[in-house]
Amino acid sequence: MSLPIHIAFDALSGVDGSARFSFGPATALASVSGPIAARPATEHPVRATIDVHVRPLSSVPGTTEKHIGTTLKGILERTCILAQHPRTLIQVVVQALSPSSSRSAGIWRTSLSHTRADGDADGDVLLAAEINACSLALLNAGSIPMRGVVCAIAVAQPTSAGPPRIVTEGGGSSNAEYTGCFAFLFGVDQTAMDDAGASGPVPPSKMIWTNYRASPGNAFSVTGLAEAEGVALEGATAVWMKMKESASASSFAGGGLS
């Protein structure tokens, strides 16, 4: 599967790792610093603390960016082995390098699990780019042990009669009835991989987060969600392969993917 993906490891000063990830025009830059000393008020006695700051392309961070930061923090906490560095801080900064109409239009809605614009895939594509940039920045840093690599992809289903499909440019799915972002953790457990006799170029994976939802007036079934997840896994696998290719071609502390 060929996707319009561009990856660059930007050598930002003052951080331990950084990376840029793009799905077509949707681009995000992430940097990682840590483990570093944590303030007494924020340190945890048995594990490291992850602090995520999300910045929009223009203006100052608002409620939307804070909510996205909370989402990214939850994903990264499931990715990193935080018990290796107790009482320390891992600081992640994510900068959106492209606009998102769903973010700028002020039509975001908050639910118990996510904040997104109903039926608009633009924000999901950018969010997927931000998640992937975070994964690459962690690999670039090489200072934080990880359970695996998180790869994200946006999926949209224009109508209930049609199949879900991968989205890398939100403009073509701005009125989709079903849309969302899926995040998969690849290489989740080496023991489980060995027990299952896993082989081949791609390690086993599991979905660890999604905000897939229906637009107002619509609903999807468990079967529909499973179908969307299957399509998303194909796209996330393509993202993983591209990450591996880019990491293998780069020389940095993380040593690439295996």
Backbone as CSV, one residue per row, in Angstrom:
resi,resn,N_x,N_y,N_z,CA_x,CA_y,CA_z,C_x,C_y,C_z
1,MET,0.851,-1.200,0.000,0.000,0.000,0.000,0.882,1.244,0.000
2,SER,0.607,2.156,-0.920,1.387,3.374,-1.029,0.590,4.560,-0.494
3,LEU,1.153,5.238,0.501,0.511,6.404,1.095,1.420,7.616,0.948
4,PRO,0.847,8.832,0.850,1.667,10.044,0.709,2.308,10.434,2.040
5,ILE,3.336,9.684,2.431,3.994,9.875,3.732,5.367,10.486,3.524
6,HIS,5.690,11.471,4.345,7.041,12.042,4.358,7.528,12.085,5.794
7,ILE,8.739,11.606,6.023,9.333,11.567,7.357,10.683,12.256,7.317
8,ALA,10.950,13.082,8.313,12.247,13.748,8.435,12.622,13.820,9.903
9,PHE,13.877,13.532,10.192,14.374,13.642,11.559,15.096,14.969,11.694
10,ASP,14.387,15.959,12.238,14.937,17.300,12.366,15.848,17.363,13.582
11,ALA,17.053,17.846,13.376,18.022,17.952,14.460,17.779,19.244,15.244
12,LEU,16.719,19.261,16.031,16.413,20.445,16.838,17.375,20.537,18.010
13,SER,17.797,21.730,18.329,18.717,21.917,19.444,17.956,21.930,20.766
14,GLY,18.612,21.477,21.810,18.034,21.532,23.146,17.061,20.421,23.469
15,VAL,16.917,19.419,22.589,16.023,18.286,22.849,16.794,16.995,22.582
16,ASP,16.265,15.886,23.084,16.924,14.597,22.905,16.538,13.913,21.597
17,GLY,15.373,14.251,21.079,14.942,13.650,19.826,13.841,14.472,19.186
18,SER,13.757,14.420,17.868,12.712,15.169,17.167,12.449,14.515,15.822
19,ALA,11.245,14.719,15.313,10.873,14.148,14.024,9.700,14.907,13.438
20,ARG,9.630,14.872,12.122,8.537,15.494,11.382,7.825,14.402,10.578
21,PHE,6.496,14.408,10.638,5.717,13.410,9.908,4.614,14.109,9.136
22,SER,4.407,13.644,7.880,3.383,14.258,7.031,2.543,13.199,6.351
23,PHE,1.237,13.427,6.325,0.311,12.748,5.438,-0.093,13.783,4.397
24,GLY,0.561,13.775,3.253,0.264,14.821,2.285,0.550,16.180,2.901
25,PRO,-0.423,17.103,2.878,-0.195,18.431,3.447,-0.314,18.491,4.972
26,ALA,-0.857,17.465,5.591,-1.023,17.460,7.053,0.300,17.082,7.696
27,THR,0.932,18.057,8.362,2.284,17.876,8.873,2.362,18.235,10.343
28,ALA,3.128,17.447,11.080,3.341,17.715,12.510,4.800,17.493,12.849
29,LEU,5.290,18.277,13.790,6.660,18.179,14.286,6.599,17.883,15.774
30,ALA,7.365,16.894,16.231,7.372,16.537,17.652,8.803,16.493,18.156
31,SER,8.974,16.885,19.418,10.279,16.793,20.063,10.115,16.132,21.424
32,VAL,11.165,15.449,21.855,11.165,14.739,23.134,12.398,15.135,23.930
33,SER,12.192,15.436,25.208,13.285,15.714,26.134,13.101,14.820,27.352
34,GLY,14.138,14.103,27.707,14.020,13.286,28.893,14.668,11.924,28.735
35,PRO,14.698,11.234,29.864,14.189,11.627,31.185,15.024,12.755,31.792
36,ILE,14.329,13.742,32.349,14.973,14.865,33.015,14.393,14.990,34.422
37,ALA,15.022,15.824,35.224,14.553,16.000,36.597,13.151,16.594,36.603
38,ALA,12.283,16.030,37.421,10.910,16.517,37.537,10.769,17.401,38.759
39,ARG,9.853,18.338,38.680,9.553,19.164,39.848,8.925,18.286,40.923
40,PRO,9.196,18.580,42.190,8.624,17.756,43.266,7.103,17.624,43.187
41,ALA,6.433,18.646,42.688,4.972,18.614,42.633,4.454,17.673,41.557
42,THR,5.288,17.347,40.564,4.829,16.522,39.445,5.475,15.144,39.406
43,GLU,6.510,14.886,40.175,7.192,13.605,40.092,6.351,12.484,40.683
44,HIS,6.551,11.305,40.126,5.860,10.099,40.603,6.896,9.174,41.225
45,PRO,6.619,8.594,42.396,7.645,7.818,43.098,8.071,6.534,42.400
46,VAL,7.222,5.965,41.529,7.556,4.664,40.936,7.651,4.682,39.418
47,ARG,7.411,5.801,38.792,7.502,5.840,37.335,7.781,7.258,36.863
48,ALA,8.128,7.368,35.597,8.329,8.688,34.993,6.983,9.328,34.684
49,THR,6.988,10.639,34.614,5.796,11.408,34.274,5.942,11.953,32.857
50,ILE,4.897,11.815,32.059,4.901,12.346,30.691,4.114,13.642,30.658
51,ASP,4.715,14.658,30.091,4.082,15.971,29.963,4.036,16.320,28.481
52,VAL,2.840,16.533,27.942,2.679,16.786,26.507,2.116,18.185,26.285
53,HIS,2.748,18.934,25.409,2.283,20.272,25.028,2.014,20.274,23.531
54,VAL,0.825,20.659,23.139,0.444,20.720,21.727,0.265,22.181,21.328
55,ARG,0.883,22.539,20.227,0.818,23.917,19.746,0.175,23.971,18.373
56,PRO,-0.745,24.888,18.146,-1.375,25.019,16.819,-0.444,25.721,15.851
57,LEU,-0.831,25.745,14.593,-0.019,26.410,13.580,0.109,27.895,13.874
58,SER,-0.970,28.496,14.331,-0.953,29.921,14.674,-1.740,30.131,15.953
59,SER,-1.601,31.292,16.550,-2.245,31.676,17.798,-1.679,30.848,18.956
60,VAL,-2.321,30.925,20.097,-1.845,30.242,21.297,-2.662,28.981,21.538
61,PRO,-2.114,28.017,22.261,-2.876,26.793,22.545,-4.147,27.104,23.328
62,GLY,-5.215,26.411,22.975,-6.489,26.594,23.662,-6.995,25.287,24.224
63,THR,-8.295,25.233,24.456,-8.906,24.037,25.029,-8.713,22.817,24.131
64,THR,-8.832,23.020,22.832,-8.666,21.913,21.893,-7.285,21.299,22.008
65,GLU,-6.250,22.134,22.022,-4.880,21.630,22.102,-4.632,20.933,23.441
66,LYS,-5.224,21.441,24.508,-5.052,20.789,25.811,-5.682,19.401,25.807
67,HIS,-6.845,19.290,25.163,-7.508,17.988,25.097,-6.717,17.012,24.243
68,ILE,-6.188,17.486,23.125,-5.367,16.624,22.280,-4.110,16.204,23.036
69,GLY,-3.547,17.118,23.814,-2.384,16.780,24.628,-2.693,15.665,25.618
70,THR,-3.879,15.706,26.208,-4.287,14.644,27.133,-4.419,13.314,26.399
71,THR,-4.975,13.352,25.186,-5.094,12.135,24.374,-3.728,11.563,24.045
72,LEU,-2.808,12.414,23.614,-1.463,11.956,23.271,-0.746,11.411,24.502
73,LYS,-0.945,12.032,25.639,-0.320,11.555,26.871,-0.777,10.141,27.194
74,GLY,-2.080,9.881,27.066,-2.596,8.548,27.333,-2.008,7.500,26.400
75,ILE,-1.857,7.866,25.129,-1.275,6.941,24.156,0.194,6.669,24.471
76,LEU,0.949,7.722,24.784,2.378,7.562,25.059,2.624,6.805,26.352
77,GLU,1.735,6.960,27.326,1.891,6.219,28.580,1.736,4.720,28.364
78,ARG,0.990,4.328,27.357,0.834,2.909,27.027,1.976,2.420,26.153
79,THR,2.763,3.345,25.630,3.868,2.990,24.747,5.185,2.868,25.495
80,CYS,5.451,3.781,26.401,6.736,3.842,27.099,6.729,2.990,28.371
81,ILE,7.891,2.455,28.720,8.063,1.705,29.959,8.527,2.706,31.013
82,LEU,7.579,3.301,31.692,7.865,4.432,32.572,8.522,4.025,33.877
83,ALA,8.374,2.767,34.289,8.942,2.332,35.567,10.468,2.298,35.552
84,GLN,11.065,2.375,34.382,12.523,2.356,34.289,13.155,3.648,34.803
85,HIS,12.387,4.722,34.831,12.940,6.020,35.241,11.996,6.724,36.221
86,PRO,11.879,6.212,37.453,10.976,6.859,38.419,11.455,8.250,38.810
87,ARG,10.505,9.086,39.191,10.773,10.460,39.668,11.427,11.343,38.611
88,THR,11.179,11.036,37.336,11.715,11.863,36.259,10.583,12.365,35.377
89,LEU,10.927,13.234,34.442,9.952,13.838,33.537,10.349,13.581,32.099
90,ILE,9.382,13.208,31.286,9.555,13.098,29.839,8.670,14.163,29.207
91,GLN,9.285,15.118,28.582,8.537,16.258,28.020,8.431,16.113,26.506
92,VAL,7.195,16.168,26.013,6.922,16.037,24.583,6.231,17.310,24.103
93,VAL,6.745,17.893,23.046,6.148,19.082,22.448,5.760,18.758,21.016
94,VAL,4.504,19.004,20.682,3.987,18.707,19.343,3.539,20.007,18.697
95,GLN,4.084,20.280,17.532,3.758,21.495,16.799,3.057,21.146,15.494
96,ALA,1.817,21.610,15.328,1.131,21.440,14.050,1.747,22.387,13.028
97,LEU,2.114,21.860,11.882,2.738,22.671,10.832,1.809,22.888,9.648
98,SER,0.564,22.519,9.798,-0.433,22.756,8.761,-1.754,23.078,9.437
99,PRO,-2.608,23.862,8.778,-3.893,24.204,9.384,-4.872,23.048,9.293
100,SER,-5.842,23.042,10.175,-6.922,22.069,10.118,-8.218,22.833,10.207
101,SER,-9.054,22.697,9.188,-10.304,23.454,9.171,-11.189,23.109,10.350
102,SER,-11.170,21.836,10.770,-12.034,21.435,11.877,-11.568,22.014,13.192
103,ARG,-10.269,22.288,13.303,-9.773,22.909,14.521,-10.027,24.407,14.512
104,SER,-9.787,25.022,13.354,-9.886,26.473,13.303,-11.309,26.979,13.210
105,ALA,-12.231,26.113,12.778,-13.597,26.575,12.588,-14.394,26.680,13.875
106,GLY,-13.814,26.165,14.965,-14.483,26.268,16.246,-15.711,25.407,16.368
107,ILE,-15.745,24.245,15.670,-16.923,23.388,15.725,-16.609,22.076,16.416
108,TRP,-15.620,22.103,17.291,-15.225,20.891,17.989,-16.241,20.569,19.075
109,ARG,-16.432,19.297,19.295,-17.337,18.857,20.331,-16.612,17.934,21.284
110,THR,-16.964,18.008,22.548,-16.327,17.190,23.561,-17.261,16.078,23.985
111,SER,-16.746,14.848,24.015,-17.494,13.718,24.539,-16.695,13.112,25.676
112,LEU,-17.136,11.974,26.176,-16.426,11.345,27.276,-15.060,10.841,26.853
113,SER,-14.867,10.585,25.585,-13.622,9.966,25.152,-12.801,10.775,24.168
114,HIS,-13.349,11.779,23.536,-12.590,12.488,22.523,-13.216,13.839,22.209
115,THR,-12.420,14.646,21.534,-12.901,15.925,21.037,-12.588,16.002,19.567
116,ARG,-13.608,16.074,18.744,-13.393,16.093,17.305,-14.562,16.802,16.636
117,ALA,-14.395,17.196,15.438,-15.484,17.783,14.670,-16.251,16.669,13.991
118,ASP,-17.552,16.584,14.229,-18.349,15.501,13.670,-18.304,15.535,12.150
119,GLY,-17.973,14.373,11.539,-18.009,14.226,10.094,-16.879,14.892,9.352
120,ASP,-15.882,15.443,10.034,-14.792,16.135,9.373,-13.501,15.370,9.616
121,ALA,-12.876,14.873,8.537,-11.686,14.035,8.675,-10.404,14.847,8.765
122,ASP,-10.444,16.162,8.505,-9.220,16.961,8.533,-8.483,16.826,9.858
123,GLY,-9.228,16.990,10.953,-8.608,16.917,12.270,-8.053,15.542,12.562
124,ASP,-8.694,14.493,12.068,-8.214,13.139,12.302,-6.908,12.871,11.566
125,VAL,-6.781,13.376,10.356,-5.543,13.196,9.597,-4.396,13.894,10.307
126,LEU,-4.621,15.122,10.771,-3.572,15.849,11.473,-3.243,15.178,12.798
127,LEU,-4.257,14.681,13.502,-4.008,13.980,14.757,-3.167,12.728,14.525
128,ALA,-3.464,11.979,13.463,-2.663,10.801,13.141,-1.213,11.190,12.865
129,ALA,-1.011,12.296,12.157,0.350,12.768,11.886,1.057,13.142,13.186
130,GLU,0.328,13.736,14.129,0.920,14.118,15.411,1.319,12.889,16.227
131,ILE,0.468,11.873,16.242,0.791,10.641,16.968,2.036,9.990,16.361
132,ASN,2.091,9.907,15.038,3.237,9.295,14.373,4.515,10.097,14.589
133,ALA,4.407,11.422,14.615,5.581,12.255,14.876,6.113,12.001,16.287
134,CYS,5.208,11.803,17.253,5.632,11.500,18.631,6.390,10.178,18.675
135,SER,5.876,9.156,17.990,6.549,7.861,17.966,7.956,7.979,17.395
136,LEU,8.078,8.709,16.304,9.385,8.861,15.665,10.343,9.677,16.522
137,ALA,9.833,10.685,17.219,10.686,11.486,18.098,11.213,10.639,19.256
138,LEU,10.377,9.745,19.795,10.832,8.834,20.853,11.924,7.902,20.332
139,LEU,11.737,7.382,19.125,12.768,6.540,18.522,14.047,7.323,18.286
140,ASN,13.905,8.546,17.855,15.058,9.393,17.591,15.838,9.688,18.862
141,ALA,15.116,9.860,19.977,15.774,10.133,21.261,16.546,8.908,21.742
142,GLY,15.902,7.747,21.718,16.576,6.522,22.136,16.865,6.445,23.623
143,SER,16.341,7.368,24.411,16.633,7.410,25.845,15.504,6.865,26.703
144,ILE,14.395,6.475,26.056,13.216,6.027,26.786,12.831,4.640,26.290
145,PRO,12.837,3.629,27.151,12.440,2.283,26.713,10.980,2.244,26.301
146,MET,10.686,1.473,25.261,9.336,1.436,24.707,8.861,-0.003,24.552
147,ARG,7.555,-0.205,24.703,6.944,-1.519,24.489,6.809,-1.826,23.009
148,GLY,6.753,-0.817,22.206,6.580,-0.964,20.771,6.489,0.401,20.135
149,VAL,6.035,0.429,18.913,5.914,1.683,18.163,4.451,1.902,17.801
150,VAL,3.946,3.077,18.118,2.562,3.416,17.798,2.491,4.032,16.407
151,CYS,1.591,3.507,15.581,1.343,4.051,14.255,-0.141,4.367,14.142
152,ALA,-0.457,5.531,13.614,-1.849,5.986,13.545,-2.245,6.289,12.107
153,ILE,-3.534,6.159,11.850,-4.085,6.406,10.516,-5.527,6.864,10.668
154,ALA,-5.978,7.708,9.758,-7.370,8.166,9.758,-8.182,7.346,8.766
155,VAL,-9.421,7.050,9.146,-10.328,6.264,8.304,-11.660,6.998,8.216
156,ALA,-12.274,6.968,7.036,-13.588,7.588,6.848,-14.457,6.686,5.991
157,GLN,-15.746,6.739,6.248,-16.739,6.019,5.447,-17.776,7.044,4.999
158,PRO,-17.719,7.467,3.743,-18.606,8.544,3.277,-20.076,8.264,3.521
159,THR,-20.520,7.028,3.262,-21.920,6.653,3.479,-21.972,5.246,4.051
160,SER,-23.093,4.905,4.661,-23.254,3.577,5.228,-23.266,2.495,4.154
161,ALA,-23.556,2.885,2.928,-23.611,1.910,1.835,-22.236,1.585,1.281
162,GLY,-21.265,2.444,1.537,-19.934,2.242,0.999,-18.980,1.724,2.057
163,PRO,-17.834,1.197,1.640,-16.851,0.673,2.592,-16.017,1.798,3.200
164,PRO,-15.428,1.573,4.386,-14.510,2.562,4.951,-13.214,2.581,4.149
165,ARG,-12.542,3.705,4.178,-11.292,3.819,3.440,-10.319,4.694,4.199
166,ILE,-9.057,4.530,3.897,-8.008,5.318,4.535,-8.053,6.745,4.013
167,VAL,-7.845,7.690,4.906,-7.860,9.104,4.545,-6.511,9.711,4.894
168,THR,-5.883,10.343,3.926,-4.638,11.067,4.179,-4.775,12.551,3.854
169,GLU,-5.891,12.921,3.251,-6.208,14.323,3.007,-7.678,14.508,3.327
170,GLY,-7.958,15.290,4.366,-9.315,15.372,4.864,-10.329,16.029,3.954
171,GLY,-9.886,16.835,3.011,-10.832,17.590,2.200,-11.829,16.732,1.455
172,GLY,-11.407,15.513,1.043,-12.291,14.660,0.281,-13.318,13.942,1.130
173,SER,-13.227,14.034,2.460,-14.149,13.329,3.343,-14.732,14.268,4.386
174,SER,-14.916,15.519,4.011,-15.364,16.524,4.973,-16.782,16.278,5.455
175,ASN,-17.575,15.518,4.693,-18.954,15.249,5.092,-19.213,13.758,5.263
176,ALA,-18.191,13.016,5.641,-18.340,11.576,5.811,-19.277,11.268,6.969
177,GLU,-20.053,10.208,6.818,-20.977,9.813,7.880,-20.243,9.158,9.054
178,TYR,-19.087,8.529,8.758,-18.310,7.876,9.803,-16.842,8.234,9.592
179,THR,-16.180,8.627,10.635,-14.778,9.009,10.508,-14.086,8.903,11.849
180,GLY,-12.764,8.754,11.809,-12.017,8.676,13.054,-10.566,8.322,12.824
181,CYS,-9.812,8.357,13.891,-8.385,8.032,13.881,-8.175,6.765,14.708
182,PHE,-7.328,5.882,14.226,-6.991,4.648,14.936,-5.496,4.636,15.235
183,ALA,-5.116,4.210,16.436,-3.709,4.072,16.820,-3.434,2.622,17.189
184,PHE,-2.388,2.040,16.596,-2.012,0.650,16.845,-0.604,0.603,17.432
185,LEU,-0.416,-0.284,18.391,0.901,-0.502,18.983,1.504,-1.747,18.355
186,PHE,2.606,-1.573,17.624,3.285,-2.681,16.961,4.423,-3.199,17.838
187,GLY,4.540,-4.541,17.900,5.568,-5.133,18.745,5.170,-5.062,20.200
188,VAL,3.906,-5.395,20.498,3.335,-5.148,21.816,3.970,-5.964,22.920
189,ASP,4.425,-7.188,22.639,4.942,-8.052,23.690,5.820,-9.117,23.052
190,GLN,7.117,-9.064,23.338,8.025,-10.010,22.712,7.698,-11.442,23.114
191,THR,7.285,-11.647,24.372,6.934,-12.999,24.821,5.742,-13.532,24.043
192,ALA,4.718,-12.656,23.893,3.541,-13.064,23.131,3.906,-13.339,21.674
193,MET,4.834,-12.565,21.135,5.277,-12.782,19.764,5.939,-14.151,19.630
194,ASP,6.784,-14.503,20.613,7.472,-15.781,20.560,6.493,-16.938,20.718
195,ASP,5.529,-16.792,21.656,4.549,-17.848,21.897,3.674,-18.095,20.666
196,ALA,3.387,-17.001,19.953,2.530,-17.121,18.779,3.302,-17.548,17.537
197,GLY,4.631,-17.627,17.691,5.439,-18.006,16.542,5.419,-16.939,15.468
198,ALA,5.379,-15.672,15.886,5.279,-14.573,14.929,6.501,-14.528,14.029
199,SER,6.263,-14.298,12.778,7.346,-14.200,11.810,6.942,-13.214,10.734
200,GLY,7.901,-12.858,9.915,7.604,-11.920,8.856,8.119,-10.536,9.175
201,PRO,7.972,-9.621,8.227,8.548,-8.286,8.394,7.805,-7.383,9.365
202,VAL,6.546,-7.669,9.669,5.740,-6.793,10.524,5.415,-7.505,11.828
203,PRO,5.732,-6.904,12.980,5.419,-7.530,14.264,3.919,-7.486,14.539
204,PRO,3.438,-8.300,15.485,2.016,-8.248,15.828,1.654,-6.899,16.417
205,SER,0.384,-6.580,16.371,-0.053,-5.269,16.846,-1.416,-5.382,17.503
206,LYS,-1.791,-4.335,18.218,-3.133,-4.243,18.779,-3.558,-2.782,18.785
207,MET,-4.846,-2.564,18.623,-5.360,-1.204,18.660,-5.394,-0.737,20.111
208,ILE,-4.851,0.426,20.377,-4.826,0.939,21.746,-5.667,2.200,21.919
209,TRP,-6.125,2.797,20.804,-6.951,4.002,20.926,-7.647,4.291,19.602
210,THR,-8.865,4.794,19.700,-9.579,5.297,18.524,-10.628,6.305,18.968
211,ASN,-10.974,7.194,18.076,-12.084,8.122,18.302,-13.127,7.974,17.191
212,TYR,-13.160,6.803,16.567,-14.094,6.555,15.466,-15.524,6.807,15.925
213,ARG,-16.277,7.567,15.140,-17.636,7.940,15.539,-18.493,8.195,14.313
214,ALA,-19.795,8.263,14.552,-20.770,8.546,13.501,-21.182,10.000,13.586
215,SER,-21.524,10.572,12.452,-22.022,11.948,12.434,-23.430,11.977,13.034
216,PRO,-23.918,13.140,13.436,-25.251,13.223,14.052,-26.334,12.575,13.186
217,GLY,-27.179,11.765,13.806,-28.247,11.094,13.086,-27.874,9.734,12.545
218,ASN,-26.606,9.333,12.708,-26.151,8.033,12.222,-25.618,7.208,13.388
219,ALA,-25.496,5.933,13.168,-24.934,5.010,14.145,-24.261,3.871,13.406
220,PHE,-23.204,3.309,14.004,-22.543,2.183,13.370,-22.621,0.965,14.289
221,SER,-22.526,-0.196,13.698,-22.625,-1.455,14.429,-21.234,-1.934,14.836
222,VAL,-21.201,-2.980,15.648,-19.930,-3.590,16.015,-19.216,-4.111,14.778
223,THR,-19.987,-4.647,13.844,-19.411,-5.132,12.588,-18.797,-3.992,11.789
224,GLY,-19.495,-2.848,11.756,-18.964,-1.686,11.043,-17.679,-1.178,11.659
225,LEU,-17.609,-1.184,13.003,-16.392,-0.751,13.679,-15.245,-1.712,13.387
226,ALA,-15.530,-3.001,13.400,-14.499,-3.996,13.110,-13.980,-3.851,11.683
227,GLU,-14.885,-3.552,10.748,-14.463,-3.358,9.364,-13.562,-2.140,9.230
228,ALA,-13.921,-1.045,9.932,-13.093,0.154,9.906,-11.736,-0.113,10.547
229,GLU,-11.724,-0.894,11.631,-10.463,-1.228,12.289,-9.557,-2.047,11.373
230,GLY,-10.165,-2.971,10.610,-9.382,-3.771,9.682,-8.728,-2.925,8.603
231,VAL,-9.487,-1.961,8.063,-8.931,-1.050,7.061,-7.824,-0.199,7.679
232,ALA,-8.062,0.263,8.922,-7.065,1.092,9.607,-5.778,0.318,9.849
233,LEU,-5.898,-0.969,10.179,-4.693,-1.774,10.425,-3.836,-1.883,9.174
234,GLU,-4.479,-2.007,8.023,-3.718,-2.046,6.779,-2.934,-0.748,6.588
235,GLY,-3.597,0.389,6.855,-2.918,1.664,6.710,-1.826,1.850,7.746
236,ALA,-2.090,1.445,8.993,-1.085,1.588,10.046,0.128,0.708,9.759
237,THR,-0.108,-0.456,9.159,1.007,-1.324,8.780,1.883,-0.658,7.728
238,ALA,1.250,0.025,6.782,2.011,0.766,5.776,2.811,1.889,6.425
239,VAL,2.226,2.533,7.438,2.947,3.580,8.171,4.150,2.970,8.878
240,TRP,3.952,1.814,9.527,5.053,1.152,10.238,6.198,0.821,9.274
241,MET,5.861,0.305,8.106,6.893,-0.038,7.127,7.669,1.193,6.680
242,LYS,6.947,2.293,6.513,7.616,3.537,6.117,8.510,4.059,7.241
243,MET,8.026,3.932,8.483,8.860,4.337,9.625,10.138,3.501,9.687
244,LYS,9.982,2.190,9.493,11.153,1.306,9.542,12.145,1.669,8.452
245,GLU,11.633,1.937,7.270,12.501,2.315,6.152,13.259,3.602,6.453
246,SER,12.544,4.586,7.003,13.189,5.869,7.303,14.171,5.750,8.449
247,ALA,13.807,4.953,9.478,14.705,4.784,10.615,15.954,4.025,10.216
248,SER,15.812,3.050,9.355,16.976,2.274,8.901,17.939,3.129,8.089
249,ALA,17.389,4.122,7.409,18.226,4.994,6.579,18.852,6.132,7.380
250,SER,18.442,6.260,8.655,18.944,7.357,9.486,19.839,6.795,10.560
251,SER,20.726,7.646,11.036,21.620,7.252,12.121,21.307,8.097,13.335
252,PHE,20.744,7.464,14.360,20.421,8.197,15.586,20.445,7.243,16.762
253,ALA,20.236,7.808,17.959,20.421,7.038,19.197,19.473,5.871,19.298
254,GLY,18.288,5.993,18.735,17.293,4.955,18.904,17.621,3.650,18.200
255,GLY,18.465,3.699,17.186,18.872,2.479,16.515,17.872,1.917,15.541
256,GLY,16.726,2.585,15.314,15.778,2.136,14.314,14.798,1.126,14.843
257,LEU,14.018,0.532,13.914,13.012,-0.466,14.258,13.540,-1.845,13.919
258,SER,13.034,-2.827,14.637,13.435,-4.201,14.376,12.222,-5.097,14.447
